[in-house]
Amino acid sequence: MSQVRSVSLSERDSVLATIVLAFSTDPMARWAWPDAPTYYSTMAEFTMAFGGAAFDHGSADVSGEFAAAALWLPPGIEPDRERMGEITAASSSPRVLEEITLLMEQVAALEPTEPHWYLPLIGTDPAHQGNGHGSALLAHATERFDREGALAVLESSNPRNIPLYKRHGFRILGEAQYGSSPSLVPMVREPRR
């Protein structure tokens, strides 16, 4: 299994590069930014607004030499939704912006309200996919959640990833979809004692 470690803010650019590469074919990301120049000029900044707080809380993890990365937000720490909205408003079509808002309302209605760890982003550089990096990142995080007795929540925007999340104890809460958006599948994991 790959070596997993937490990274500091000084390694942020390497983590962001991994996430940008990993999400370059993600259904939700490419629906929001279908043309490559907009995607590549927007995704790193969006990643920081969505999950960048993980760097401040010791919960930004990498596997291997930045082959894969996960940004986990501890209970009580939220994405910067205001900044996410600004970025999306400046870079997406008005139709997509409206549909994202309504889609996220559906997701919020499905997810637990009690304190939980939240996974905004996890991804593997396409050159390293299929080598166990995502699984190593999830095993590292879920061990922590089990020790703490903590819930964990994520949303899968890629149906291919759902079996991986299930193998690590996540279960589907439902499915959200609005207008032309791809499906978004919220999942939760109860701690194992």
N, CA, C and O of each residue as an XYZ file, in Angstrom:
772
protein
N       0.842     -1.181      0.000
C       0.000      0.000      0.000
C       0.884      1.240      0.000
O       1.967      1.230      0.586
N       0.439      2.286     -0.641
C       1.206      3.516     -0.771
C       1.327      4.240      0.559
O       0.453      4.147      1.421
N       2.420      4.955      0.705
C       2.655      5.775      1.888
C       1.743      7.003      1.830
O       1.704      7.712      0.824
N       1.013      7.244      2.920
C       0.142      8.413      3.021
C       0.702      9.323      4.095
O       1.122      8.864      5.157
N       0.706     10.617      3.811
C       1.159     11.587      4.803
C       0.346     12.872      4.663
O      -0.213     13.167      3.607
N       0.300     13.616      5.747
C      -0.340     14.931      5.704
C       0.660     15.923      5.135
O       1.870     15.784      5.318
N       0.142     16.915      4.452
C       1.008     17.924      3.840
C       0.709     19.291      4.433
O      -0.354     19.525      5.007
N       1.670     20.180      4.279
C       1.532     21.543      4.786
C       1.161     22.491      3.647
O       1.142     22.114      2.475
N       0.874     23.700      4.023
C       0.511     24.721      3.038
C       1.647     24.954      2.043
O       1.397     25.352      0.905
N       2.885     24.713      2.455
C       4.016     24.922      1.542
C       4.000     23.949      0.360
O       4.663     24.184     -0.650
N       3.236     22.850      0.490
C       3.139     21.862     -0.584
C       1.831     21.994     -1.369
O       1.487     21.136     -2.181
N       1.128     23.067     -1.112
C      -0.197     23.283     -1.701
C      -0.196     23.177     -3.216
O      -1.065     22.510     -3.777
N       0.741     23.806     -3.889
C       0.718     23.824     -5.347
C       0.814     22.411     -5.941
O       0.181     22.117     -6.955
N       1.597     21.552     -5.315
C       1.699     20.166     -5.796
C       0.381     19.425     -5.604
O      -0.036     18.658     -6.472
N      -0.276     19.654     -4.464
C      -1.579     19.035     -4.206
C      -2.607     19.544     -5.216
O      -3.362     18.758     -5.789
N      -2.633     20.847     -5.430
C      -3.597     21.422     -6.372
C      -3.387     20.878     -7.778
O      -4.355     20.603     -8.487
N      -2.140     20.722     -8.185
C      -1.871     20.177     -9.520
C      -2.430     18.760     -9.641
O      -2.995     18.400    -10.674
N      -2.274     17.957     -8.589
C      -2.804     16.590     -8.598
C      -4.329     16.613     -8.711
O      -4.902     15.874     -9.512
N      -4.983     17.453     -7.916
C      -6.452     17.539     -7.931
C      -6.942     18.013     -9.304
O      -7.904     17.465     -9.842
N      -6.289     19.018     -9.863
C      -6.704     19.529    -11.179
C      -6.603     18.430    -12.230
O      -7.519     18.267    -13.037
N      -5.514     17.676    -12.235
C      -5.381     16.572    -13.186
C      -6.443     15.507    -12.929
O      -7.064     15.005    -13.866
N      -6.651     15.163    -11.656
C      -7.595     14.093    -11.304
C      -9.021     14.411    -11.736
O      -9.755     13.514    -12.150
N      -9.415     15.660    -11.646
C     -10.795     16.033    -11.945
C     -11.000     16.491    -13.390
O     -12.079     16.970    -13.738
N      -9.976     16.350    -14.231
C     -10.087     16.836    -15.610
C     -11.122     16.079    -16.435
O     -11.556     16.567    -17.479
N     -11.521     14.895    -15.982
C     -12.584     14.156    -16.677
C     -13.783     13.900    -15.767
O     -14.658     13.100    -16.101
N     -13.826     14.574    -14.625
C     -14.929     14.388    -13.678
C     -16.229     14.948    -14.258
O     -16.241     16.068    -14.768
N     -17.318     14.189    -14.188
C     -18.575     14.653    -14.787
C     -19.062     16.004    -14.255
O     -19.514     16.844    -15.033
N     -18.976     16.217    -12.953
C     -19.481     17.471    -12.387
C     -18.577     18.651    -12.736
O     -19.060     19.711    -13.137
N     -17.276     18.468    -12.585
C     -16.340     19.554    -12.885
C     -16.426     19.972    -14.354
O     -16.416     21.162    -14.668
N     -16.511     18.988    -15.246
C     -16.541     19.328    -16.666
C     -17.907     19.803    -17.126
O     -18.012     20.457    -18.164
N     -18.962     19.486    -16.372
C     -20.277     20.084    -16.646
C     -20.231     21.566    -16.288
O     -20.753     22.401    -17.026
N     -19.604     21.894    -15.154
C     -19.503     23.294    -14.728
C     -18.582     24.087    -15.652
O     -18.859     25.245    -15.962
N     -17.486     23.465    -16.092
C     -16.492     24.124    -16.946
C     -16.175     23.215    -18.124
O     -15.148     22.536    -18.110
N     -17.027     23.182    -19.142
C     -16.853     22.222    -20.235
C     -15.653     22.495    -21.145
O     -15.146     21.569    -21.778
N     -15.195     23.733    -21.221
C     -14.048     23.966    -22.097
C     -12.769     23.927    -21.267
O     -12.724     24.434    -20.147
N     -11.740     23.322    -21.832
C     -10.486     23.066    -21.120
C      -9.825     24.333    -20.573
O      -9.396     24.322    -19.420
N      -9.720     25.424    -21.337
C      -9.061     26.602    -20.778
C      -9.747     27.132    -19.513
O      -9.076     27.513    -18.555
N     -11.075     27.154    -19.514
C     -11.783     27.633    -18.326
C     -11.589     26.668    -17.165
O     -11.358     27.089    -16.031
N     -11.682     25.383    -17.448
C     -11.459     24.394    -16.393
C     -10.077     24.583    -15.764
O      -9.962     24.703    -14.545
N      -9.042     24.609    -16.580
C      -7.677     24.686    -16.053
C      -7.379     26.018    -15.377
O      -6.553     26.064    -14.466
N      -8.018     27.088    -15.791
C      -7.770     28.372    -15.142
C      -8.602     28.559    -13.877
O      -8.359     29.495    -13.115
N      -9.575     27.689    -13.641
C     -10.512     27.849    -12.533
C     -10.361     26.796    -11.444
O     -10.558     27.110    -10.270
N     -10.023     25.575    -11.787
C     -10.144     24.455    -10.853
C      -9.262     24.580     -9.619
O      -9.705     24.220     -8.528
N      -8.047     25.068     -9.740
C      -7.171     25.181     -8.566
C      -7.741     26.181     -7.557
O      -7.757     25.914     -6.355
N      -8.194     27.303     -8.035
C      -8.783     28.305     -7.134
C     -10.067     27.768     -6.499
O     -10.312     27.985     -5.312
N     -10.873     27.078     -7.274
C     -12.097     26.485     -6.740
C     -11.754     25.428     -5.679
O     -12.417     25.347     -4.645
N     -10.727     24.628     -5.937
C     -10.293     23.610     -4.980
C      -9.910     24.247     -3.648
O     -10.246     23.714     -2.590
N      -9.217     25.371     -3.686
C      -8.833     26.045     -2.440
C     -10.065     26.539     -1.690
O     -10.117     26.442     -0.464
N     -11.053     27.065     -2.401
C     -12.269     27.529     -1.724
C     -13.055     26.350     -1.157
O     -13.629     26.447     -0.072
N     -13.080     25.244     -1.887
C     -13.874     24.079     -1.507
C     -13.212     23.301     -0.362
O     -13.876     22.942      0.611
N     -11.924     23.045     -0.478
C     -11.273     22.189      0.515
C      -9.979     22.712      1.086
O      -9.315     22.002      1.842
N      -9.600     23.919      0.755
C      -8.309     24.469      1.180
C      -8.118     24.564      2.679
O      -6.982     24.570      3.152
N      -9.206     24.638      3.442
C      -9.083     24.699      4.904
C      -8.417     23.448      5.464
O      -7.924     23.467      6.592
N      -8.394     22.367      4.700
C      -7.724     21.141      5.151
C      -6.240     21.392      5.422
O      -5.665     20.760      6.308
N      -5.618     22.294      4.682
C      -4.202     22.588      4.902
C      -3.969     23.179      6.291
O      -2.933     22.934      6.910
N      -4.930     23.951      6.771
C      -4.805     24.596      8.083
C      -5.085     23.646      9.244
O      -4.767     23.960     10.391
N      -5.675     22.493      8.958
C      -6.113     21.583     10.018
C      -5.405     20.230      9.986
O      -5.829     19.292     10.662
N      -4.325     20.126      9.202
C      -3.559     18.888      9.158
C      -4.304     17.736      8.517
O      -4.002     16.572      8.781
N      -5.286     18.054      7.666
C      -6.101     16.996      7.051
C      -6.075     17.052      5.530
O      -7.015     16.624      4.861
N      -4.976     17.591      4.996
C      -4.694     17.500      3.563
C      -3.671     16.383      3.421
O      -2.542     16.504      3.897
N      -4.064     15.302      2.769
C      -3.229     14.104      2.692
C      -2.840     13.803      1.256
O      -3.582     14.095      0.319
N      -1.655     13.211      1.102
C      -1.220     12.739     -0.214
C      -0.761     11.296     -0.104
O      -0.371     10.823      0.963
N      -0.816     10.621     -1.220
C      -0.313      9.258     -1.342
C       0.821      9.281     -2.356
O       0.708      9.884     -3.424
N       1.912      8.615     -2.004
C       3.058      8.616     -2.904
C       3.618     10.023     -3.049
O       3.429     10.872     -2.178
N       4.294     10.254     -4.134
C       4.838     11.579     -4.418
C       3.790     12.403     -5.167
O       3.942     12.716     -6.348
N       2.736     12.737     -4.452
C       1.615     13.506     -4.994
C       0.899     12.761     -6.119
O       0.359     13.379     -7.036
N       0.898     11.439     -6.042
C       0.152     10.644     -7.018
C      -1.347     10.815     -6.816
O      -2.124     10.737     -7.767
N      -1.747     11.052     -5.562
C      -3.156     11.255     -5.230
C      -3.234     12.161     -4.016
O      -2.293     12.248     -3.227
N      -4.362     12.833     -3.876
C      -4.543     13.763     -2.760
C      -5.984     13.734     -2.286
O      -6.908     13.473     -3.057
N      -6.156     14.011     -0.987
C      -7.486     14.119     -0.384
C      -7.489     15.325      0.547
O      -6.553     15.531      1.320
N      -8.536     16.107      0.463
C      -8.707     17.260      1.336
C      -9.922     17.013      2.221
O     -11.058     17.073      1.749
N      -9.688     16.734      3.505
C     -10.752     16.459      4.468
C     -10.951     17.672      5.361
O      -9.978     18.265      5.828
N     -12.195     18.046      5.603
C     -12.506     19.123      6.531
C     -13.036     18.530      7.832
O     -13.994     17.758      7.813
N     -12.416     18.885      8.974
C     -12.863     18.353     10.260
C     -14.256     18.870     10.630
O     -14.737     19.848     10.058
N     -14.895     18.203     11.590
C     -16.206     18.680     12.053
C     -16.147     20.166     12.424
O     -15.220     20.614     13.098
N     -17.148     20.911     11.972
C     -17.235     22.333     12.268
C     -16.517     23.237     11.283
O     -16.679     24.455     11.342
N     -15.730     22.673     10.382
C     -15.015     23.464      9.370
C     -15.748     23.295      8.045
O     -15.982     22.174      7.591
N     -16.100     24.401      7.439
C     -16.908     24.384      6.216
C     -16.103     24.876      5.018
O     -15.140     25.626      5.177
N     -16.500     24.452      3.818
C     -15.937     25.075      2.609
C     -16.274     26.567      2.595
O     -17.228     27.002      3.240
N     -15.503     27.325      1.872
C     -15.781     28.758      1.701
C     -16.821     28.895      0.584
O     -16.490     29.159     -0.572
N     -18.079     28.709      0.968
C     -19.161     28.692     -0.034
C     -19.338     30.037     -0.737
O     -19.707     30.082     -1.911
N     -19.079     31.113     -0.032
C     -19.188     32.429     -0.671
C     -18.170     32.545     -1.805
O     -18.509     32.981     -2.905
N     -16.930     32.156     -1.535
C     -15.891     32.216     -2.572
C     -16.187     31.228     -3.697
O     -15.969     31.541     -4.867
N     -16.679     30.047     -3.356
C     -17.050     29.075     -4.384
C     -18.107     29.674     -5.314
O     -18.028     29.519     -6.532
N     -19.090     30.354     -4.735
C     -20.138     30.990     -5.525
C     -19.587     32.071     -6.441
O     -20.002     32.187     -7.594
N     -18.648     32.867     -5.923
C     -18.032     33.920     -6.742
C     -17.270     33.322     -7.922
O     -17.376     33.800     -9.051
N     -16.506     32.279     -7.647
C     -15.723     31.631     -8.707
C     -16.648     31.038     -9.762
O     -16.422     31.206    -10.960
N     -17.677     30.351     -9.316
C     -18.615     29.722    -10.246
C     -19.367     30.776    -11.055
O     -19.562     30.612    -12.259
N     -19.789     31.853    -10.399
C     -20.514     32.928    -11.099
C     -19.649     33.564    -12.188
O     -20.147     33.951    -13.245
N     -18.355     33.666    -11.913
C     -17.456     34.304    -12.870
C     -17.025     33.380    -14.003
O     -16.509     33.849    -15.018
N     -17.230     32.064    -13.844
C     -16.644     31.139    -14.810
C     -17.633     30.176    -15.471
O     -17.284     29.511    -16.446
N     -18.848     30.095    -14.957
C     -19.841     29.159    -15.501
C     -20.982     29.916    -16.151
O     -21.164     31.109    -15.909
N     -21.744     29.225    -16.969
C     -22.897     29.850    -17.607
C     -23.982     30.125    -16.560
O     -24.025     29.446    -15.535
N     -24.857     31.105    -16.799
C     -25.945     31.379    -15.854
C     -26.832     30.156    -15.605
O     -27.302     29.955    -14.485
N     -27.063     29.345    -16.626
C     -27.874     28.138    -16.459
C     -27.208     27.173    -15.494
O     -27.859     26.648    -14.591
N     -25.922     26.937    -15.675
C     -25.184     26.033    -14.792
C     -25.179     26.582    -13.371
O     -25.361     25.829    -12.414
N     -24.972     27.874    -13.229
C     -24.951     28.489    -11.902
C     -26.274     28.268    -11.174
O     -26.279     27.916     -9.995
N     -27.381     28.467    -11.855
C     -28.696     28.255    -11.247
C     -28.895     26.782    -10.891
O     -29.377     26.466     -9.803
N     -28.531     25.893    -11.791
C     -28.723     24.465    -11.542
C     -27.825     23.957    -10.410
O     -28.240     23.089     -9.642
N     -26.607     24.481    -10.295
C     -25.716     24.079     -9.198
C     -26.345     24.460     -7.866
O     -26.328     23.669     -6.923
N     -26.890     25.645     -7.785
C     -27.523     26.101     -6.543
C     -28.645     25.158     -6.134
O     -28.727     24.759     -4.972
N     -29.501     24.802     -7.068
C     -30.627     23.918     -6.763
C     -30.154     22.485     -6.484
O     -30.735     21.791     -5.648
N     -29.115     22.049     -7.174
C     -28.545     20.734     -6.933
C     -27.987     20.646     -5.512
O     -28.211     19.650     -4.823
N     -27.265     21.672     -5.069
C     -26.666     21.646     -3.741
C     -27.727     21.708     -2.640
O     -27.504     21.199     -1.541
N     -28.857     22.316     -2.918
C     -29.969     22.284     -1.957
C     -30.471     20.856     -1.785
O     -30.775     20.436     -0.669
N     -30.559     20.110     -2.879
C     -30.965     18.701     -2.793
C     -29.967     17.893     -1.963
O     -30.356     17.085     -1.120
N     -28.687     18.120     -2.211
C     -27.644     17.393     -1.491
C     -27.723     17.694      0.001
O     -27.659     16.781      0.825
N     -27.862     18.964      0.348
C     -27.924     19.362      1.757
C     -29.082     18.682      2.477
O     -28.965     18.335      3.652
N     -30.194     18.491      1.784
C     -31.359     17.848      2.398
C     -31.111     16.366      2.684
O     -31.789     15.786      3.532
N     -30.162     15.750      1.997
C     -29.880     14.322      2.169
C     -28.821     14.039      3.239
O     -28.808     12.958      3.826
N     -27.949     14.993      3.488
C     -26.798     14.737      4.350
C     -27.114     14.936      5.828
O     -28.014     15.698      6.179
N     -26.364     14.243      6.700
C     -26.595     14.368      8.136
C     -26.270     15.773      8.639
O     -25.416     16.467      8.087
N     -26.962     16.169      9.686
C     -26.728     17.500     10.260
C     -25.793     17.442     11.469
O     -25.268     18.471     11.895
N     -25.581     16.232     12.030
C     -24.676     16.133     13.172
C     -23.229     16.338     12.717
O     -22.924     16.182     11.535
N     -22.335     16.688     13.651
C     -20.935     16.947     13.284
C     -20.323     15.759     12.536
O     -20.568     14.599     12.870
N     -19.521     16.079     11.515
C     -18.897     15.029     10.715
C     -17.681     15.569      9.977
O     -17.552     16.773      9.756
N     -16.795     14.659      9.601
C     -15.713     14.974      8.676
C     -16.337     15.047      7.284
O     -17.266     14.303      6.969
N     -15.818     15.948      6.461
C     -16.355     16.124      5.110
C     -15.209     16.076      4.107
O     -14.166     16.701      4.301
N     -15.422     15.331      3.044
C     -14.428     15.191      1.983
C     -14.846     16.000      0.759
O     -15.623     15.513     -0.062
N     -14.344     17.229      0.623
C     -14.664     17.984     -0.591
C     -14.071     17.358     -1.849
O     -14.732     17.285     -2.885
N     -12.793     16.897     -1.751
C     -12.104     16.426     -2.952
C     -11.112     15.322     -2.620
O     -10.356     15.415     -1.653
N     -11.128     14.291     -3.427
C     -10.107     13.245     -3.415
C      -9.890     12.858     -4.873
O     -10.847     12.690     -5.629
N      -8.637     12.720     -5.258
C      -8.396     12.362     -6.654
C      -6.987     11.856     -6.879
O      -6.064     12.159     -6.124
N      -6.851     11.086     -7.927
C      -5.568     10.506     -8.323
C      -5.185     11.033     -9.701
O      -6.000     11.056    -10.623
N      -3.953     11.448     -9.819
C      -3.401     11.836    -11.120
C      -3.669     10.676    -12.081
O      -3.343      9.536    -11.751
N      -4.254     10.926    -13.260
C      -4.564      9.832    -14.184
C      -3.370      8.929    -14.498
O      -3.563      7.750    -14.793
N      -2.164      9.443    -14.444
C      -0.981      8.619    -14.712
C      -0.745      7.581    -13.620
O       0.033      6.648    -13.817
N      -1.410      7.731    -12.464
C      -1.192      6.825    -11.337
C      -2.460      6.092    -10.904
O      -2.465      5.421     -9.872
N      -3.529      6.215    -11.682
C      -4.781      5.559    -11.308
C      -4.632      4.040    -11.396
O      -3.869      3.513    -12.206
N      -5.387      3.358    -10.538
C      -5.374      1.901    -10.540
C      -4.236      1.294     -9.743
O      -4.024      0.083     -9.800
N      -3.498      2.112     -8.999
C      -2.361      1.620     -8.210
C      -2.617      1.660     -6.708
O      -1.678      1.517     -5.926
N      -3.865      1.851     -6.288
C      -4.202      1.795     -4.867
C      -4.057      3.082     -4.089
O      -4.205      3.082     -2.867
N      -3.771      4.177     -4.764
C      -3.570      5.444     -4.053
C      -4.859      5.955     -3.401
O      -4.839      6.390     -2.250
N      -5.962      5.905     -4.120
C      -7.235      6.350     -3.545
C      -7.624      5.505     -2.349
O      -8.083      6.027     -1.333
N      -7.443      4.210     -2.469
C      -7.756      3.303     -1.373
C      -6.867      3.585     -0.163
O      -7.340      3.553      0.973
N      -5.591      3.859     -0.399
C      -4.671      4.176      0.706
C      -5.107      5.451      1.421
O      -5.082      5.518      2.650
N      -5.505      6.460      0.654
C      -5.973      7.709      1.267
C      -7.230      7.485      2.110
O      -7.347      8.012      3.217
N      -8.160      6.704      1.580
C      -9.395      6.435      2.317
C      -9.122      5.608      3.573
O      -9.697      5.886      4.625
N      -8.263      4.605      3.482
C      -7.939      3.786      4.651
C      -7.293      4.635      5.744
O      -7.595      4.470      6.926
N      -6.410      5.537      5.348
C      -5.745      6.437      6.298
C      -6.774      7.303      7.031
O      -6.713      7.454      8.251
N      -7.703      7.859      6.286
C      -8.706      8.746      6.883
C      -9.699      7.968      7.736
O     -10.027      8.400      8.841
N     -10.180      6.842      7.250
C     -11.206      6.115      8.000
C     -10.651      5.531      9.301
O     -11.393      5.347     10.266
N      -9.372      5.244      9.327
C      -8.750      4.815     10.587
C      -8.870      5.930     11.629
O      -9.173      5.664     12.792
N      -8.637      7.159     11.218
C      -8.773      8.309     12.106
C     -10.216      8.450     12.583
O     -10.463      8.683     13.766
N     -11.166      8.308     11.662
C     -12.579      8.475     12.036
C     -13.006      7.402     13.029
O     -13.769      7.676     13.956
N     -12.517      6.186     12.837
C     -12.854      5.108     13.766
C     -12.264      5.389     15.147
O     -12.931      5.172     16.159
N     -11.033      5.865     15.197
C     -10.404      6.216     16.481
C     -11.200      7.291     17.201
O     -11.392      7.233     18.415
N     -11.667      8.288     16.422
C     -12.392      9.425     17.004
C     -13.870      9.135     17.210
O     -14.557      9.898     17.890
N     -14.372      8.044     16.636
C     -15.807      7.772     16.689
C     -16.601      8.796     15.898
O     -17.678      9.215     16.323
N     -16.071      9.201     14.743
C     -16.651     10.297     13.958
C     -17.332      9.816     12.687
O     -16.895      8.865     12.039
N     -18.418     10.505     12.351
C     -19.077     10.336     11.050
C     -18.205     10.953      9.965
O     -17.415     11.857     10.237
N     -18.347     10.464      8.734
C     -17.679     11.058      7.578
C     -18.685     11.129      6.433
O     -19.507     10.231      6.254
N     -18.606     12.209      5.666
C     -19.536     12.449      4.559
C     -18.744     12.839      3.314
O     -17.743     13.550      3.396
N     -19.204     12.366      2.177
C     -18.650     12.772      0.887
C     -19.763     12.764     -0.140
O     -20.845     12.232      0.107
N     -19.493     13.355     -1.289
C     -20.397     13.245     -2.441
C     -19.583     12.714     -3.609
O     -18.486     13.197     -3.891
N     -20.128     11.726     -4.277
C     -19.458     11.190     -5.450
C     -20.088     11.776     -6.704
O     -21.288     11.644     -6.942
N     -19.250     12.423     -7.495
C     -19.719     12.967     -8.771
C     -19.351     12.035     -9.919
O     -19.652     12.306    -11.081
N     -18.691     10.928     -9.569
C     -18.278      9.975    -10.590
C     -18.758      8.577    -10.184
O     -18.268      8.027     -9.199
N     -19.697      8.001    -10.919
C     -20.243      6.692    -10.553
C     -19.185      5.593    -10.416
O     -19.382      4.642     -9.659
N     -18.077      5.712    -11.133
C     -17.017      4.693    -11.057
C     -16.375      4.619     -9.675
O     -15.789      3.597     -9.317
N     -16.484      5.703     -8.894
C     -15.830      5.736     -7.586
C     -16.686      5.163     -6.461
O     -16.170      4.879     -5.380
N     -17.965      4.993     -6.695
C     -18.869      4.541     -5.632
C     -18.453      3.179     -5.053
O     -18.471      3.027     -3.831
N     -18.080      2.184     -5.869
C     -17.632      0.912     -5.275
C     -16.425      1.081     -4.335
O     -16.343      0.408     -3.308
N     -15.511      1.960     -4.678
C     -14.355      2.222     -3.813
C     -14.819      2.769     -2.466
O     -14.363      2.309     -1.419
N     -15.711      3.736     -2.490
C     -16.202      4.316     -1.236
C     -16.956      3.269     -0.417
O     -16.830      3.229      0.807
N     -17.724      2.437     -1.075
C     -18.450      1.379     -0.357
C     -17.482      0.412      0.317
O     -17.730     -0.029      1.440
N     -16.382      0.077     -0.358
C     -15.395     -0.830      0.240
C     -14.801     -0.261      1.524
O     -14.323     -1.007      2.379
N     -14.832      1.040      1.651
C     -14.286      1.701      2.840
C     -15.378      2.093      3.838
O     -15.147      2.901      4.737
N     -16.561      1.514      3.668
C     -17.607      1.656      4.669
C     -18.627      2.749      4.434
O     -19.500      2.957      5.277
N     -18.546      3.454      3.314
C     -19.534      4.496      3.026
C     -20.785      3.866      2.437
O     -20.717      2.873      1.711
N     -21.917      4.452      2.757
C     -23.183      3.991      2.173
C     -23.884      5.185      1.521
O     -23.718      6.332      1.935
N     -24.665      4.879      0.499
C     -25.376      5.908     -0.267
C     -26.552      6.444      0.535
O     -27.318      5.681      1.122
N     -26.684      7.764      0.552
C     -27.811      8.425      1.212
C     -28.936      8.748      0.241
O     -30.076      8.954      0.656
N     -28.628      8.792     -1.024
C     -29.605      9.154     -2.044
C     -28.867      9.633     -3.279
O     -27.669      9.398     -3.442
N     -29.603     10.307     -4.142
C     -29.006     10.828     -5.363
C     -29.636     12.179     -5.659
O     -30.848     12.356     -5.538
N     -28.794     13.130     -6.048
C     -29.280     14.464     -6.401
C     -28.964     14.727     -7.870
O     -27.897     14.374     -8.371
N     -29.907     15.346     -8.532
C     -29.718     15.717     -9.938
C     -30.711     16.817    -10.234
O     -31.859     16.755     -9.792
N     -30.281     17.832    -10.983
C     -31.193     18.908    -11.343
C     -30.872     19.384    -12.755
O     -29.711     19.607    -13.097
N     -31.908     19.536    -13.565
C     -31.739     20.076    -14.915
C     -30.757     19.263    -15.725
O     -30.926     18.056    -15.897
N     -29.724     19.931    -16.225
C     -28.738     19.255    -17.075
C     -27.551     18.700    -16.280
O     -26.602     18.182    -16.868
N     -27.600     18.805    -14.960
C     -26.449     18.381    -14.155
C     -26.269     16.874    -14.169
O     -27.235     16.130    -14.341
N     -25.038     16.425    -13.988
C     -24.831     15.005    -13.733
C     -25.373     14.676    -12.336
O     -25.689     15.578    -11.561
N     -25.474     13.409    -12.028
C     -25.910     12.988    -10.698
C     -24.788     13.200     -9.690
O     -23.604     13.063     -9.998
N     -25.203     13.537     -8.480
C     -24.291     13.674     -7.355
C     -24.826     12.766     -6.255
O     -25.994     12.863     -5.880
N     -23.973     11.883     -5.738
C     -24.409     10.853     -4.789
C     -23.780     11.114     -3.423
O     -22.600     10.823     -3.228
N     -24.549     11.661     -2.469
C     -24.035     11.823     -1.116
C     -23.909     10.452     -0.426
O     -24.749      9.567     -0.588
N     -22.821     10.322      0.352
C     -22.561      9.073      1.069
C     -22.098      9.400      2.484
O     -21.511     10.452      2.736
N     -22.374      8.481      3.396
C     -21.993      8.661      4.795
C     -21.310      7.397      5.296
O     -21.571      6.295      4.814
N     -20.440      7.580      6.265
C     -19.768      6.441      6.911
C     -19.862      6.620      8.418
O     -19.378      7.609      8.968
N     -20.493      5.651      9.080
C     -20.520      5.634     10.528
C     -19.219      5.022     11.032
O     -18.656      4.143     10.380
N     -18.734      5.480     12.193
C     -17.482      4.913     12.692
C     -17.627      3.451     13.079
O     -18.689      3.010     13.517
N     -16.557      2.719     12.913
C     -16.500      1.308     13.338
C     -15.679      1.264     14.625
O     -14.600      1.850     14.712
N     -16.188      0.587     15.576
C     -15.502      0.557     16.877
C     -14.755     -0.731     17.059
O     -14.118     -0.935     18.093
